[in-house]
Amino acid sequence: MSEIVSIILLLLLLGFYVYIISIAIRRDMVRIVHRTFFKAVNSIFSTLANEDEYIKQISMNYKKLSEKNPNLSNETKSFIDLLEEMVFQIDTLDSKKFKKIYKIEPSNDIRTKALKIIDDAREKNPFVSLSSKEANLLISLRNAIESNNIDLGRLMLKQLADELEILESNIKQRLTWPLLTRCRC
Protein backbone atom coordinates (compact mmCIF):
# COMPACT_ATOMS: atom_id res chain seq x y z
CA MET A 1 0.00 0.00 0.00
CA SER A 2 2.79 2.42 0.86
CA GLU A 3 4.45 1.62 -2.48
CA ILE A 4 1.31 2.74 -4.32
CA VAL A 5 1.17 5.96 -2.31
CA SER A 6 4.88 6.56 -3.00
CA ILE A 7 4.37 5.98 -6.73
CA ILE A 8 1.35 8.31 -6.80
CA LEU A 9 3.27 11.01 -4.93
CA LEU A 10 6.23 10.56 -7.27
CA LEU A 11 3.97 10.84 -10.32
CA LEU A 12 2.31 13.96 -8.89
CA LEU A 13 5.72 15.50 -8.23
CA LEU A 14 6.86 14.57 -11.73
CA GLY A 15 3.69 16.08 -13.19
CA PHE A 16 4.29 19.26 -11.21
CA TYR A 17 7.86 19.53 -12.52
CA VAL A 18 6.75 18.87 -16.09
CA TYR A 19 4.14 21.62 -15.72
CA ILE A 20 6.68 24.11 -14.33
CA ILE A 21 9.20 23.24 -17.06
CA SER A 22 6.54 23.63 -19.78
CA ILE A 23 5.67 27.09 -18.43
CA ALA A 24 9.36 28.07 -18.45
CA ILE A 25 9.84 26.76 -21.99
CA ARG A 26 6.76 28.61 -23.21
CA ARG A 27 7.99 31.84 -21.60
CA ASP A 28 11.39 31.39 -23.24
CA MET A 29 9.79 30.72 -26.63
CA VAL A 30 7.74 33.92 -26.33
CA ARG A 31 10.91 35.83 -25.46
CA ILE A 32 12.73 34.35 -28.45
CA VAL A 33 9.89 35.39 -30.77
CA HIS A 34 9.84 38.88 -29.25
CA ARG A 35 13.62 39.10 -29.49
CA THR A 36 13.52 38.12 -33.16
CA PHE A 37 10.81 40.66 -33.92
CA PHE A 38 12.47 43.43 -31.91
CA LYS A 39 15.79 42.81 -33.69
CA ALA A 40 14.02 42.94 -37.07
CA VAL A 41 12.33 46.22 -36.14
CA ASN A 42 15.61 47.68 -34.93
CA SER A 43 17.29 46.61 -38.17
CA ILE A 44 14.51 48.19 -40.23
CA PHE A 45 14.80 51.43 -38.28
CA SER A 46 18.56 51.57 -38.74
CA THR A 47 18.68 50.61 -42.44
CA LEU A 48 15.66 52.31 -43.98
CA ALA A 49 15.57 56.07 -44.38
CA ASN A 50 12.04 56.20 -45.81
CA GLU A 51 9.50 56.02 -42.99
CA ASP A 52 6.77 55.00 -45.44
CA GLU A 53 8.55 51.66 -45.90
CA TYR A 54 8.60 50.86 -42.16
CA ILE A 55 5.06 49.50 -41.98
CA LYS A 56 5.49 47.37 -45.08
CA GLN A 57 8.78 45.88 -43.89
CA ILE A 58 7.62 45.32 -40.31
CA SER A 59 4.41 43.73 -41.56
CA MET A 60 6.42 41.39 -43.80
CA ASN A 61 8.65 40.40 -40.88
CA TYR A 62 5.62 39.77 -38.67
CA LYS A 63 4.05 37.62 -41.39
CA LYS A 64 7.20 35.49 -41.73
CA LEU A 65 7.56 35.21 -37.97
CA SER A 66 3.90 34.13 -37.70
CA GLU A 67 4.41 31.48 -40.37
CA LYS A 68 7.37 30.04 -38.47
CA ASN A 69 5.63 30.34 -35.08
CA PRO A 70 1.94 29.45 -35.47
CA ASN A 71 1.23 30.21 -31.81
CA LEU A 72 2.18 33.84 -32.42
CA SER A 73 -0.89 34.50 -34.54
CA ASN A 74 -3.04 32.99 -31.77
CA GLU A 75 -1.58 35.40 -29.21
CA THR A 76 -1.30 38.54 -31.34
CA LYS A 77 -3.63 39.86 -34.01
CA SER A 78 -1.08 42.02 -35.82
CA PHE A 79 2.39 43.45 -35.70
CA ILE A 80 0.94 46.37 -33.74
CA ASP A 81 0.53 44.11 -30.70
CA LEU A 82 4.24 43.29 -30.80
CA LEU A 83 5.24 46.91 -31.34
CA GLU A 84 3.12 47.86 -28.32
CA GLU A 85 4.86 45.11 -26.36
CA MET A 86 8.21 46.50 -27.48
CA VAL A 87 7.29 50.00 -26.27
CA PHE A 88 6.00 48.55 -23.00
CA GLN A 89 9.22 46.61 -22.45
CA ILE A 90 11.34 49.68 -23.23
CA ASP A 91 9.28 51.71 -20.76
CA THR A 92 9.26 49.18 -17.94
CA LEU A 93 12.66 47.48 -18.07
CA ASP A 94 15.90 49.21 -17.34
CA SER A 95 18.21 49.37 -20.34
CA LYS A 96 20.61 46.68 -19.05
CA LYS A 97 17.84 44.15 -18.52
CA PHE A 98 16.21 44.99 -21.85
CA LYS A 99 19.54 44.53 -23.64
CA LYS A 100 20.20 41.26 -21.79
CA ILE A 101 16.80 39.80 -22.71
CA TYR A 102 16.31 41.15 -26.24
CA LYS A 103 19.94 41.63 -27.35
CA ILE A 104 19.35 45.18 -28.60
CA GLU A 105 19.99 48.54 -27.01
CA PRO A 106 16.73 50.35 -26.17
CA SER A 107 16.56 53.98 -27.17
CA ASN A 108 14.10 56.83 -27.28
CA ASP A 109 14.51 56.84 -31.07
CA ILE A 110 13.28 53.22 -31.32
CA ARG A 111 10.41 53.97 -28.93
CA THR A 112 9.38 57.12 -30.83
CA LYS A 113 9.49 55.41 -34.22
CA ALA A 114 7.52 52.43 -32.89
CA LEU A 115 4.82 54.72 -31.48
CA LYS A 116 4.63 56.60 -34.78
CA ILE A 117 4.22 53.34 -36.70
CA ILE A 118 1.50 52.20 -34.29
CA ASP A 119 -0.37 55.48 -34.82
CA ASP A 120 0.09 55.37 -38.62
CA ALA A 121 -1.04 51.74 -38.85
CA ARG A 122 -4.10 52.39 -36.68
CA GLU A 123 -4.94 55.42 -38.78
CA LYS A 124 -4.80 53.37 -41.99
CA ASN A 125 -6.75 50.50 -40.46
CA PRO A 126 -8.41 51.42 -37.15
CA PHE A 127 -9.78 47.89 -36.82
CA VAL A 128 -6.43 46.10 -37.06
CA SER A 129 -6.75 44.68 -33.53
CA LEU A 130 -10.03 42.94 -34.35
CA SER A 131 -10.46 39.66 -36.14
CA SER A 132 -10.71 39.95 -39.91
CA LYS A 133 -14.44 39.16 -39.85
CA GLU A 134 -15.33 41.97 -37.41
CA ALA A 135 -12.89 44.36 -39.11
CA ASN A 136 -14.46 43.71 -42.52
CA LEU A 137 -17.94 44.33 -41.10
CA LEU A 138 -16.85 47.63 -39.57
CA ILE A 139 -15.03 48.70 -42.74
CA SER A 140 -18.15 47.93 -44.78
CA LEU A 141 -20.26 49.87 -42.29
CA ARG A 142 -17.89 52.84 -42.50
CA ASN A 143 -18.03 52.68 -46.31
CA ALA A 144 -21.83 52.58 -46.20
CA ILE A 145 -21.89 55.66 -43.97
CA GLU A 146 -19.40 57.54 -46.15
CA SER A 147 -21.35 56.74 -49.33
CA ASN A 148 -24.77 57.37 -47.69
CA ASN A 149 -25.87 53.86 -48.67
CA ILE A 150 -28.63 53.30 -46.13
CA ASP A 151 -29.50 49.76 -47.24
CA LEU A 152 -25.89 48.59 -47.01
CA GLY A 153 -25.56 50.34 -43.65
CA ARG A 154 -28.61 48.53 -42.27
CA LEU A 155 -27.34 45.20 -43.57
CA MET A 156 -23.92 45.77 -41.99
CA LEU A 157 -25.51 46.81 -38.68
CA LYS A 158 -27.61 43.64 -38.68
CA GLN A 159 -24.57 41.46 -39.44
CA LEU A 160 -22.53 43.26 -36.80
CA ALA A 161 -25.32 42.81 -34.24
CA ASP A 162 -25.49 39.10 -35.10
CA GLU A 163 -21.72 38.79 -34.71
CA LEU A 164 -21.79 40.59 -31.36
CA GLU A 165 -24.58 38.31 -30.20
CA ILE A 166 -22.48 35.26 -31.12
CA LEU A 167 -19.44 36.68 -29.34
CA GLU A 168 -21.47 37.49 -26.25
CA SER A 169 -22.91 33.97 -26.23
CA ASN A 170 -19.40 32.51 -26.51
CA ILE A 171 -18.21 34.63 -23.61
CA LYS A 172 -21.15 33.57 -21.44
CA GLN A 173 -20.55 29.95 -22.37
CA ARG A 174 -16.87 30.20 -21.40
CA LEU A 175 -17.76 31.84 -18.12
CA THR A 176 -20.38 29.26 -17.18
CA TRP A 177 -18.58 26.14 -18.45
CA PRO A 178 -16.16 25.89 -15.49
CA LEU A 179 -19.10 26.23 -13.12
CA LEU A 180 -20.93 23.37 -14.83
CA THR A 181 -17.90 21.08 -14.72
CA ARG A 182 -17.52 21.65 -10.95
CA CYS A 183 -21.16 20.88 -10.25
CA ARG A 184 -21.70 17.33 -9.01
CA CYS A 185 -25.44 17.31 -9.67
C-alpha positions in Angstrom: 0.0 0.0 0.0 2.8 2.4 0.9 4.5 1.6 -2.5 1.3 2.7 -4.3 1.2 6.0 -2.3 4.9 6.6 -3.0 4.4 6.0 -6.7 1.4 8.3 -6.8 3.3 11.0 -4.9 6.2 10.6 -7.3 4.0 10.8 -10.3 2.3 14.0 -8.9 5.7 15.5 -8.2 6.9 14.6 -11.7 3.7 16.1 -13.2 4.3 19.3 -11.2 7.9 19.5 -12.5 6.7 18.9 -16.1 4.1 21.6 -15.7 6.7 24.1 -14.3 9.2 23.2 -17.1 6.5 23.6 -19.8 5.7 27.1 -18.4 9.4 28.1 -18.5 9.8 26.8 -22.0 6.8 28.6 -23.2 8.0 31.8 -21.6 11.4 31.4 -23.2 9.8 30.7 -26.6 7.7 33.9 -26.3 10.9 35.8 -25.5 12.7 34.4 -28.5 9.9 35.4 -30.8 9.8 38.9 -29.2 13.6 39.1 -29.5 13.5 38.1 -33.2 10.8 40.7 -33.9 12.5 43.4 -31.9 15.8 42.8 -33.7 14.0 42.9 -37.1 12.3 46.2 -36.1 15.6 47.7 -34.9 17.3 46.6 -38.2 14.5 48.2 -40.2 14.8 51.4 -38.3 18.6 51.6 -38.7 18.7 50.6 -42.4 15.7 52.3 -44.0 15.6 56.1 -44.4 12.0 56.2 -45.8 9.5 56.0 -43.0 6.8 55.0 -45.4 8.5 51.7 -45.9 8.6 50.9 -42.2 5.1 49.5 -42.0 5.5 47.4 -45.1 8.8 45.9 -43.9 7.6 45.3 -40.3 4.4 43.7 -41.6 6.4 41.4 -43.8 8.7 40.4 -40.9 5.6 39.8 -38.7 4.1 37.6 -41.4 7.2 35.5 -41.7 7.6 35.2 -38.0 3.9 34.1 -37.7 4.4 31.5 -40.4 7.4 30.0 -38.5 5.6 30.3 -35.1 1.9 29.5 -35.5 1.2 30.2 -31.8 2.2 33.8 -32.4 -0.9 34.5 -34.5 -3.0 33.0 -31.8 -1.6 35.4 -29.2 -1.3 38.5 -31.3 -3.6 39.9 -34.0 -1.1 42.0 -35.8 2.4 43.5 -35.7 0.9 46.4 -33.7 0.5 44.1 -30.7 4.2 43.3 -30.8 5.2 46.9 -31.3 3.1 47.9 -28.3 4.9 45.1 -26.4 8.2 46.5 -27.5 7.3 50.0 -26.3 6.0 48.5 -23.0 9.2 46.6 -22.4 11.3 49.7 -23.2 9.3 51.7 -20.8 9.3 49.2 -17.9 12.7 47.5 -18.1 15.9 49.2 -17.3 18.2 49.4 -20.3 20.6 46.7 -19.1 17.8 44.1 -18.5 16.2 45.0 -21.9 19.5 44.5 -23.6 20.2 41.3 -21.8 16.8 39.8 -22.7 16.3 41.2 -26.2 19.9 41.6 -27.3 19.4 45.2 -28.6 20.0 48.5 -27.0 16.7 50.3 -26.2 16.6 54.0 -27.2 14.1 56.8 -27.3 14.5 56.8 -31.1 13.3 53.2 -31.3 10.4 54.0 -28.9 9.4 57.1 -30.8 9.5 55.4 -34.2 7.5 52.4 -32.9 4.8 54.7 -31.5 4.6 56.6 -34.8 4.2 53.3 -36.7 1.5 52.2 -34.3 -0.4 55.5 -34.8 0.1 55.4 -38.6 -1.0 51.7 -38.8 -4.1 52.4 -36.7 -4.9 55.4 -38.8 -4.8 53.4 -42.0 -6.7 50.5 -40.5 -8.4 51.4 -37.1 -9.8 47.9 -36.8 -6.4 46.1 -37.1 -6.8 44.7 -33.5 -10.0 42.9 -34.4 -10.5 39.7 -36.1 -10.7 40.0 -39.9 -14.4 39.2 -39.8 -15.3 42.0 -37.4 -12.9 44.4 -39.1 -14.5 43.7 -42.5 -17.9 44.3 -41.1 -16.8 47.6 -39.6 -15.0 48.7 -42.7 -18.1 47.9 -44.8 -20.3 49.9 -42.3 -17.9 52.8 -42.5 -18.0 52.7 -46.3 -21.8 52.6 -46.2 -21.9 55.7 -44.0 -19.4 57.5 -46.2 -21.4 56.7 -49.3 -24.8 57.4 -47.7 -25.9 53.9 -48.7 -28.6 53.3 -46.1 -29.5 49.8 -47.2 -25.9 48.6 -47.0 -25.6 50.3 -43.6 -28.6 48.5 -42.3 -27.3 45.2 -43.6 -23.9 45.8 -42.0 -25.5 46.8 -38.7 -27.6 43.6 -38.7 -24.6 41.5 -39.4 -22.5 43.3 -36.8 -25.3 42.8 -34.2 -25.5 39.1 -35.1 -21.7 38.8 -34.7 -21.8 40.6 -31.4 -24.6 38.3 -30.2 -22.5 35.3 -31.1 -19.4 36.7 -29.3 -21.5 37.5 -26.2 -22.9 34.0 -26.2 -19.4 32.5 -26.5 -18.2 34.6 -23.6 -21.2 33.6 -21.4 -20.5 30.0 -22.4 -16.9 30.2 -21.4 -17.8 31.8 -18.1 -20.4 29.3 -17.2 -18.6 26.1 -18.4 -16.2 25.9 -15.5 -19.1 26.2 -13.1 -20.9 23.4 -14.8 -17.9 21.1 -14.7 -17.5 21.6 -11.0 -21.2 20.9 -10.3 -21.7 17.3 -9.0 -25.4 17.3 -9.7 
